[in-house]
Amino acid sequence: MFAAVVLGAAQGARHSLEPDHLAAVSVLITGHRGARRSAWLGAVWGFGHTVSLVLMSIVLVVLGRALPDSADRAFTGLVGVVLVALGIRTLVTRPRPEQVRPVRTTLQALSVGALHGLAGTSALTAVVFAALPTALERLVYITLFGVGSIAGMAAVSALAGLWLGRVLQPRLLAGLGIAIGLFSIGIGAQLLLSTLGLL
């Protein structure tokens, strides 16, 4: 049980640093030049991610089954589509230093996080079935995995927002917006192509 507690929280924090997660949160906090608001959006994303991941994983653990491959591919493909759409929107609505306003809403962060959680269910349940012998240990691990991902994403988002708040040069800020948008499009396209068997 101790191993489930420690590993669950630690792996959840590490999981928040996956490239697709960083891409999603990067585009969500673009335009929020401050640690507090950025941390809030990151935490909300993590909460949505955790709720869908934990609920789906609990169902699968109780049933003793894995998520069907077709469902896993569908969720991953949807994540890819969303990341491409968010990246395009970021390129179109790059923030201006003199006009700091929210470009993304709490509901958007929650929804994108929840979709990412569904896409990650298959991999997580495979790990807990292989590593932990009892249903209780598996559920503890999954729950703390989610808590760790919330904390990790909130911390990463806060640092990013704090750094963005110190960027004063309009050209640099515009360049960052372009880079973040392209990064999101690239990661999303990679996920989408992989689900279609083209990579």
Phi, psi and omega in degrees: 000320179299318179297320179297320181294308184293311183292323180300310181295317182294316180291327177296318178296318179294323181299329181295345181265008177299145184305319181292328177290317178297321178297315181298312183289327178301314180287334179289325183267355177298123184103351177252089186270076179180148185292320187294308181294320180295318178298322179298312180296321177297319179293321178295317175303314180297324179294314177299317177301315184291315183300309181293320180296313182293314182297314180294319181294321178299315178301315182291323178294316180296319180281344182069033183233162174260158177292132179304144181302324181295320178292320179298316179295321180296314179296317180295320177297321178295321176300317179300316179298316181296318180296320177297316180296317179295322178296317178297318179296323178296321178295325183281325185243057178294139182289147175254140182302326183276355182229074181273111180212155179296129176259337180238148182256166177300319180297321177296316179299317180296316182293315180295320177298317180298320178295319176298323179297318178297321181292337182265359185298316185300312182295320182293314181294327177298321180293312185290326177294325182281327190260333187240135188276332186247157179297321180298313178298322179296316181292321177297315180300312182298316181297313181288333172301316179295317178298318178297323180291325176296311181297317181296315182290324177297317180295314180297317181294321179298315179297319179295317179295321178297318179293317179299326180294342180265356179276114185251342182280122183303320182293321178294318179297318178296320178297321177297320178299319178295315181297318180295317179298316179294322177299314180297317179297318181296314179294318179297317179296321179297315179297315182296315180294324179293323178290334179272001179076022182262359177235000000 
